[in-house]
Amino acid sequence: MLLIENGAFYCGYTDDLEKRFKAHMEGKGAKYTRANKPLKIVFSKEFETKSEAMKEEIRIKKLSHKEKLTLIKQN
């Protein structure tokens, strides 16, 4: 999960975290991060399968901003 300059969070999955973050920083990532500059990685978690990662992404995207902050603080 990335912290965006406006205080929001961006959540996605990847098999290469550093490469994906670099792409976001260069404006080559997701449409959202092209328009909203990411500042840093605030949460990451590894999974055995892409399916597990995608399920967690969906779960996190449904959380409120406050719940995402709690998730970040707990990890």
N, C-alpha and C positions, 0 to 999 in steps of 0.2 A: 504494500500500500504506500502510495506517495502522498506527501504533504504538498499541496498546491499553494501558490503565493497568496491566494485569497482566503486561505484557511480551510478550504475544502480538502477532501481526500479523493484520490483516484485509486481504484482497485482493479487489478488484472492478474493474469497468470503468464508465466514464461518458463522456459527451460534454461534460460541464461539471464539471471537477474541483472548483473552488471552491464551486459550488452544491451538489454532492454531499457535500463535506466538511461544509458548513454544516448540511445535512440530518442527517448522522450526529451532529454535535455537539448538535443540537436534539432528538435522540431520534426523528427521523423517517426515519432511514435503514434499514438492514438490521436484521433481528431481532437478529442477533449484537451490533451496536453499540448497540442499545437496552439490552441487558443488560450490555455491557462497554464502558465509556467510552473513546472514542478520544482520543488526546492530540495527535497531529500526523501530517502526511503525511510519510512517510520515503522514498517512492520513487514515481515516476510516469514514464510513457513514452507517447509519442504513436504512434498507428497510423493508417494510411490508411483501414482498414475496420474495422467492428465485428467481423467474423469474425476478423481478425488479433488484435484486442484480447482477444477471448474465448479464443482459443488460448493466448495468453500468460498470461492469468489462470489457466487450467487448469494450465499448466506450473508457474507459481509456486506454486500451491496444493499441488503435489506435492513441493515442496522441503522439506527439513528446516528447523528453526528456524535452525540454524547456516548452512545454505546461503542462507537469506533474508538473514541478517546480512551475509554475504559479498556478495550482490547489492547490498545497500544501500551498503556501503562502496565498491564498485567504481564506483558511480554517484554 
